[in-house]
């Protein structure tokens, strides 16, 4: 395509990523030297240093990059500009997996299960065209000769090799082939903001080669070690408090306080900085380091501005491995809004979110992936303005964090005012739904940080419930509503997760919203309401342009786990584990009580996919109808024209173009608890157009001279309507 075609929005599916010669990372997390000596290994042991290098991601990235140097394969696809429609054309409806939670046939790995032909046959019937595996490469850390477990659900990557707990590289490739046979794509992960405390981090603390340049870490002079906290027994680092943070800033070591402390927990994480104990370097010098971690202490942050560009080499090499060796067609950029850090004026926090360096780094990663024939999406929980800025040159798609708490709020309260506010704010700023991944549940909490209002627009004014509120006040009110309706006495099976949101499944968001407190005594009528409300949320996400994404927890109607079932996992305050129960989509092993990773199997409301697909009234069968309407009418690649005012508090209306036709599509949803007949009025409707229900094929009516049409709606239900312009009366 020419530059003009790209700028005009032309989109063609890219060539598939080129496969590398089969690459096998050499590192193994086992002791490989014959004479380790006594005690903990150090930089004084050349065998240990060599072993760490053999484990490291930077070493793998260097070897992988050489396979592309001098090759024409990198120049076959447009790469400069994001192309969401090309991404959607290759994969528009995603299944989001979580490796620790999927139950398969006995003795088969997560990746083998995800590549099962029967599973993909069911996915194809439902309308799922892509699988996002979640992080499956080795994670956690290295301590001495030993591998330490992940501290954040495998998002602390330490290797390019597949974690044996989840399967093998060959099983990943077989999954890719099975997906392709069923018209599907596999989406992998790259983590551009941090690693775990693996070999790369250990080598960095030893000041070996370029490894220190990977991380945002600072050597503290011995005369200032007294400022640093002692390291507790059994740990290799300790979070510094705010007073120490300020002192180190005044001495010029670090930029100090940042815009927020994610996962803040008193006594555990009070700042974004931690310190190591004394570490012997390869040059024989002992050093103490202070390092940045936006998330947990086991996730040291990467430094994208270090002159070695070691972080860039590591991340792009990891991406090349996923695309070129494993065969993935796309990558998620995890937490990619935190790649730049800059000191600001005295007394103010450092610029740490959506820094221009983040935009530049994301552009480089996304362009590299596009040049390989893949696409990227980003989980960027920042303002709508930040999503727009990062979408100009970076990832092809962005996760819809703005509307997810809003549609949960609509269900919880039965009123759509805040949801209409967020949708219209996106349109006003210039973020179209086609640029977004609209999701039900994923591995994280129901995020209600509401960053757009509380941070980026905290002093702006918004009209809500007839009152004039600041963005900060609006965020506080929405958060209070969600907490009141979904936790405590209303939803005792859900839990707060720090200050970020609520640990819950979609099903338990629904049950709490509907006032079902005792999940063990649900009636059949209540279960029918849960299915209807769950489908309503699916309709909101699927019947608008963009990607629709759902999880296995959604497909089976999973409930949260009792807290005592995951007591050890949540003892540090990470309550998200209550909604990560194991589930068996296909009924492969009904008698098993845990996944292969040890996650307890949870209770589900809907049953297995084979059973559901035999029942036309089940959640999965009705979801398939919703998704077929989406696919058959080209809803995913249209544009949103209008989110008009409504005449009932529980009603939402979205009007869209249909890609390649003059017709309009209208999504009309009722989050209320009563049947209604709503009158939809929008300047985007065409007078005289015939209005057809896409699901039933019935004629609803015609658009009148006021550009209005009356639409009957049942409680907790929705309709996708096609306005046929060519069928206007003479």
Residue, then its C-alpha position, 0 to 999 in steps of 0.5 A: x500500500x502507498x502512504x496515501x492508502x495507509x493514511x486513508x485507512x486502507x487495510x489489507x491483512x499482512x503477510x503472515x510472520x516469517x518463521x525463523x530457523x528453529x531456535x532453541x534457547x540453550x539456558x536451563x534452570x538447572x545447575x550446570x557446573x561440576x564444582x560449585x564450591x561452598x555457599x551461595x555462588x557469586x561473581x567470583x565464580x566464572x562458572x556461575x557467571x557463564x551459567x547466568x549468561x547462558x540463561x539470559x534473555x539478552x543473550x538469546x535476543x542477540x542470537x535471534x536478531x542475527x537471523x534477521x540481519x541482512x534478510x528481506x523478510x522484514x520489509x514485506x509489510x507496512x509498519x509505520x502506522x497502526x492499522x486496527x482494521x487489518x488486525x481485526x480482519x485477521x482476528x476479531x473475536x478473542x478467547x483470553x486464556x490464563x495458563x494456570x487455570x485451564x484444565x485439559x486432558x489428564x497428563x496434557x499441558x496447557x498448550x497442548x490443551x489449547x491446541x486441542x482440535x475438539x476445543x478449536x471446533x467448539x471455538x469455531x462454532x461459537x465464532x472465536x477467531x483468536x486465542x490469547x495464551x497469556x504469558x507462557x514463558x519462564x518467569x519468576x527469578x533466579x537465586x543462586x542456582x535455583x529458579x524462584x517462582x513467579x511473583x505476579x502470575x507469570x508477568x515477571x518473565x526471565x527467559x525466551x523458553x516456554x515454562x515447562x509448567x505450561x508445555x513446550x515450544x513444539x506444543x506452542x507451534x502445534x497449537x498455532x497450526x491447529x488454530x490456523x486450520x480453524x481460521x484462527x490466530x494465536x496471540x502471545x505476550x511481550x513485556x516491555x516494562x520489566x522482567x523478573x529477577x532472572x539471570x539478566x537482573x543478577x548479571x546487572x547487579x554484578x555489573x557484567x557487560x551491558x546487563x546493568x543498562x537493561x534496568x532503571x537501577x542506580x549504584x549507591x555510594x558506600x557513604x550513603x548505604x546507611x540511608x538504605x534499609x537492612x534486607x530481611x533474612x530470606x529476601x534480596x531486596x527491601x522497599x524504601x520508604x517515602x523519607x528515604x525516597x526523598x533523601x535519595x532524590x535530594x542527593x541526585x540518585x533517583x527522580x523520587x516520587x512518581x505519579x502513583x504507586x501501583x499495588x501500594x500496600x503499607x509496610x510492603x510497597x510504599x514507593x516504586x523503589x527497592x534496594x538490594x543488599x551488597x552484591x559482589x561485581x565481576x570486577x571485585x567491587x561490592x555494590x548496593x543498588x536502588x532499582x525502579x519497579x512500577x509493580x511488584x519488587x520482583x519486577x525490575x523496570x527496564x531503562x529504555x534510554x540507557x545508551x547501551x539500548x540493552x532493554x530495547x534489544x531484549x524486548x524486540x528479541x523476545x518479540x522476534x522469538x514469539x513471532x518468528x520461531x513460535x509462530x504467533x500472529x500478534x503480541x500483547x504489550x503488557x503495561x506499556x505506558x510506563x517506559x519513560x521516567x523524567x524528573x520535573x519541577x521541585x516538589x512535584x512527582x516525576x513524569x512517569x506515565x505516558x512519557x514521550x519515551x513510552x510512545x517512542x518505545x512502543x512505536x519501535x516495538x509495534x513497527x517491528x512486529x508489523x514489519x514481521x506481519x503481526x499486530x500488537x495490542x496494548x493494555x494501557x490503563x491511562x487517560x483516553x488522551x493517552x490512548x489516542x497519543x499512543x495509538x498514533x504510532x504505537x500498538x494497533x489496538x488498545x484495551x478498553x479500560x475506559x468503558x469496562x468499569x462504566x458498563x459494569x456500573x450500568x449493570x450494577x445501578x440499572x442506569x447508563x448515564x456514566x456509560x454514555x458519558x465515557x462513550x461520548x468522551x472517547x468520541x469527542x477526544x477522537x478514540x473510535x471503538x474500532x481501535x479498542x479491545x472490548x473485553x469481558x473478564x481477563x486475569x486482572x481485577x475489575x479495574x475501576x481506577x478511572x484514571x481518565x477522570x481522577x488523574x488526567x481530567x481531575x479538575x475538569x467539570x462533568x454533569x452527572x445525575x444533574x450535578x456539576x462535578x469535577x473529574x476527581x469527584x465523579x471518579x470517587x462517586x462511581x467507585x463508591x457505587x461499584x464498591x457498594x453494589x458489588x462487594x460487602x453485603x451485596x457481594x460477599x464473594x467479591x473482594x477489593x484489590x488494593x486501590x485498583x478495583x474489585x476481584x470478581x468474575x463477570x458472573x459474580x458482577x452479575x449476581x451482585x448486581x441482581x441482588x443474589x447474595x447466596x450463590x448456593x441457593x440460586x433458583x432457575x429464574x435467577x440463573x436465567x437472569x444471570x445468563x441474560x445479563x451476562x449476554x447483555x454485557x457481551x452484546x455491549x462489547x460485541x455489537x460495536x466496532x473493534x475486537x470482542x474478547x472473553x475468557x474461559x471464566x465467561x464461557x463456563x459462568x465461573x464464580x469466585x473461589x472461597x478465600x480459604x481455597x487460595x489463602x496462601x496466594x492472597x496473604x500478601x493482599x493480592x485478592x485477584x486469585x479468587x477469580x482465577x479458578x481452574x475450569x474445564x471448558x470441554x469436560x476433558x476430566x470431570x473428576x479433577x479438582x485442580x489445574x496442572x498448575x495447582x489452581x483449585x477448580x471453581x464452581x461454574x453455572x453454565x457447564x461445559x461447551x459441548x453441553x452448552x452447544x447442544x442446548x440452544x438456550x444456553x449461554x454459549x449457544x446464545x453467545x454464538x448467535x450474537x457473534x454470528x450477527x457481528x461477523x455476518x454484518x461487518x460490525x467489527x470494522x465500522x465507525x461509531x457515529x453517535x451515542x444519543x440521549x435516551x428516554x429511559x435511564x437503563x437504555x443505551x444506544x450506539x449508532x455505527x456505520x457498516x464497513x463497505x455499505x451505506x447502511x447503519x447499524x444500531x445497538x440498543x440495550x436495556x440495562x434496566x429491570x423492566x421491559x420498555x419501549x424506547x424511542x431512538x432519535x439520532x441525526x445519524x439515522x436516515x429518514x425512511x430507512x427500514x429497521x431490521x432485527x439482525x438476530x431474528x430477521x423481523x422488521x422493527x419499523x421505519x425511521x420517521x421524519x424526526x429521524x426516530x424509531x420506536x424499539x421494544x426491549x425486554x428487561x436485561x436484553x439487547x437488539x442489533x438493528x440494521x437500518x437499510x438505506x437502499x430499501x427506503x420507500x419511494 
